[in-house]
Amino acid sequence: MSALRLSGGPCLVEIDIAGERLVLLPEKALFWPARGWLLVADVHLGKAASFRAMGVPVPGGTTRETLDRLDAAIRRVEPARIVFLGDFLHSRAGRAPATLELAAQWRAGHGAIEMVLVRGNHDRHAGDPPASLAIDTVAEPFQAAPFLLCHHPEPREEGYVLAGHLHPAVRLFGRGRDSVRLPCFHFGERVGCLPAFGAFTGSALITPVRGERCFVVADDCVVETPVR
């Protein structure tokens, strides 16, 4: 592993998984340089709109925040393809006109980038992205040797799984009773799980065990945390 600081910018992390160099980005995405692919899990566009449709007062602006961060990742690595590892849209109720219009405007600004969605559990209910977004949809596993790109982080015999779904996070403790909960990348022997990308998503605490590796996202840095 090596940490890179580019032009005084955020701290990135390079790791080797299944013989391939992968770069972990502080935008909570993963870049595969050999193919020029950017991997993003659990965008959940329209989640806030879904809650508002149910009468739950939640803040607006999360779709723009999510797409702005995706723009930042694109500027950083200039990918040839983006692979969304499931849950691109949150629900049918979240397909609000304003949400879809923002997504269409964003997609129009990146017409040269191929985009693929590996369907997740929310995609089954929300439906595929509108055709106007030009995002191809496939069922898991999406094979890209040596990896299997999936939504569910379940081991498979055919290759190393890169997935999302869990929204992994860890709690780090400071002196006294201080603690902080941070999203993380989590890599086991056969499965790697990306943090949730969307601005309005929760997280689930995980407990890495010996032999696994965990990288937290803190502000503009990705940092490996010791596994006890």
N, C-alpha and C positions, 0 to 999 in steps of 0.2 A: 504494500500500500504506500502511496505517496500523496502528500497534501500539496496542492498547487494554489498559488495566489497570483492571479493574472492581472497585471497592470494596476496593482494596488486594490483590486476588487475582491469579491467574496472568496472565501476559502472553499475549494472543491476537494473532493476525495476521489482518487482512482483506486479501484480494487480489481482483483482477478477472480473471475467466477467461471468455472468450467473451461478454463483456458482462454477466456476472452477478457479484454480490458473494458471495464465499465466505469463511467464517471457519475458520481452522485452529486446532484446539484442542489443548492440551497433553496431553489424554487420548489423543492419536493418532487423532483422528476429525476429520471435516470437517462443518461445518454450512452449509446452503444456506438463508439466511433467507427468500428470496422464496417458497419452498415450505414452509418449516418442516421440512425433511428433514435428518436426521443420517445421514451416510455413514460406514460402518465396514468395514474390510477385514480379512480373514484372522483371524477370532476363534479358530479351531482348538480349540474346546471338546473336551475328552477326549483331547488329545494326550498329556498325562502318563499318563493311564490306559492309553492304547495302549502306551506304553513299558513300563509295569509289567506289562501282560498278556504282554509278550514276555520278562519276567524282568529288565528293566533297572531298577535301583533309582533312581528319580528322585523329587524332593520332591513332596509333595501340596500341596493348597491353591491350585493355579494357576487352577482354574475359579472359585473364589470371588474371587480377586484380579482376574481378568478381568471378572467380573460387577460387582464393586464399582466398578471404573473406568468401566464402562459406565453405572452408576448416576450417577456423578459427572458424566459428560458430559450425561446426561439432565437432571439438576438444573440444570446451567448454561444449557442452551438451550431446555428444554421442547419437544422436537420433536413434531410431529404424526405423523411417520412415521420409522422407521429402515430404511435400506436397507443390508443386509449385502452387500458386494461379493465374495462367494464365500468358500468354505472356512469355513463356520459350524461344522461338526463335522469332526474330523480324520480319523476312520476308523471302520469298523464296530466294531473292537475298543475304540474309545474311547467307545462308547455304553454305558458302565457305568451301572448303576442309580443310583449316587450322583451321577454327573455329570448325568444326565437329571433327577433329582429336584431338584437345585440349579437347573437351567435352568428347570424348571417353576415352582418357587417364585418365581424372579426374574420370569418372564413374568407370573405372576398379580399381581404388584405393579405392572404396567404395562399393564393391560388396555385402557386408552383409546388406546394408541399403536399405529398400524398398523405392521406389520413385513413386509418383503419380503426374500427371499434371492435374489440373482442367482447361480445355480449356478456353482461353480468346479470345478477338477479333483478336489479332495478330496471335494467333495459327491457326485460321481459314484460314488465308492467307499463313502463313509460312508452314503449315502442321505439323503433329505430329512429335515428335523427332524420329530419326532413331531407328529401332528396336534394334540396337547394344547398345543403351544407357539403355535398360531395364527400361524404364519409362512408367508405365501404364497411360493411358489417360482416363479421364471421363468428362462428361458434368456437368456443374453446375446446381443445387447445389450438392455438395458432402456431404452427411449427415453423421455427426459424433456428435451425441447428446452430449450436448445441442446446438452444433454449426452447421451451414451450411457453408461449405467452398466453396467460390465462387470467381469469378474474379470481377464481377461488384458489387459495394457496394450499393445494393438496398435491402430495408427491405423485409422480407418474414415472413409469418405467422408461418412457421414450426419451427423456432428457431432463435437464434442470429447469424447474418451473420458476418463472417470474410472474408475480401476481399482485393483487391488491386485496380488496374486500374487507380486511380486518381493521383498517385504519390504525395501524400499530403506533403505540406511544410508550414511553418509559418515564418513570418518576425518578428524578435525581435529587439527592439530599445534600444540603450544605451543613454548615455548622448550626448547632442548636436544633430547632425544629423546622428550619427553612427547607422547602422543597419546591421543585418545579416539574411540571408535566410537559414533555416535549415529544412531538411527532418523530418517528424514526424509520430508518430502513433496517430491515431485519433479515439476515441471511443464515439459513441453516445448511445442513449437508445436502439437501435435495430441493429446497424451496427458498426463494427469496421473496420478501413482501415489501412493497413500496408504501410510503405514507399516503394518506388521502390528500388529494391535490386541492379539492374544492375549498373555497373560503368559508363555507357554512356547513362544515361537517364535524361530527364528533370524533372521538378517538377511543381506542380500547387499550388499556394497560396490558403489556405483555411482560413476561419474565424470561429473558434469554438464559440459556443454560450453557454450561461449559462446552466449547467446541463451536458455538454459534458466534456471530458477529453482529453488533448493533451500532448504528450511526445515527446520532440525533441531529436534528435541524434546529439551530439556535440562531435567530436573526439572520445574518448573511453568511453563516458558516455551517458546514457539515463536519461533525466531530465524532470520532469513534469513542464509545464509552466502554469501560471495562465490564466484562461479564463475570459475575461472581460465581 
